[in-house]
């Protein structure tokens, strides 16, 4: 496959999950060079080796996207090695969560730095190279269906995705004359390694994936390769003049009223156990009170979008996070009353 022949692509969060899938698929599709970044060096080097084995040149840049200089260094490394950039995928994000009451100012600022400011900086520097080299490039921002509203525990996260969604359209409009296209992908609930970590951390039943997929319209959650395939289309000339579009990649249609609920399932298949969703742990920032904010155990602000926060509008996800134990209590109470 040669959809990206001779192209150089930068992918943030390329060390795991969705970002890794995009990086590997870019190599399979003939990219001349693939640049990935993240804080987990061992994983980054491993993904880079896989890219080289496929036949593309690879560059891993260790970077913390909460730091401006690190963001700019990613693009500098790409320019120094390849002298060009044809595509950028902003797949990294901090997916920690908190409510209006529990989210601190420090956490709010940190999450906006990683999820909004970093893509802004990367786009800014990538566009300079594209215009310098007269490249008709493509930028893809990984968004979330949570941008439409999001759940109460996603106050800051949903706000960052709403901001990035508007940013995507704004620069798509401003870059038309340069023939640089900018699009976004609103992810639904995605099955990734990091999602399994999140589920374990928040006390979900061990069979959460089987239940979630059984209750999904197409019988499965999104997989990283689904996102990667759409990215290949958007990065390649196959997508033509498509720009300024934020595409819903979800098996549930946004805006449906009344909202979807989960399919009826026997209670035993839901494995309704005690599910503690109250957390008071560090929010991944170096400052501030972290009460009420759930941190993914990896603590890596450069991981790709692969948390169930991206499925926040999915019925099964809302059902799971709204308090399984409360629903179980109500069912038991109803049975006793009858």
Buried (B, 14 or more C-beta within 10 A) or exposed (E): EEBBEEBBBBBBBBBBBBBBBBBBBBBBBBBBBBBBBBBBEEBBBBBBEBBEEBEBBBBBBBBBBBBEEBBBBBBBBBBEBBEBBBBBBBBBBBBBBBBEEBBBEBBBBBBBBBBBBBBBBBBEBBBEBBBEEEBEBBBBBBBBBBBBEBBBBBBBBBBBBBBBBBBBBEBBEEBBEBBBBBBBBBBBBBBBEBBBBBBEBBBBBEEBBEBBBBBBEEEBBBBBEBBBBBBBBBBBEEBEEBBBBBBBBBBBEEEEEEEBEBEEEEEEEBBBEEBEBEBEBBBBBEEBBBBBBBBBEBBBBBBBBBBBBBBBBBBBBBBBBEEBBEBBEEEEEEEEEE
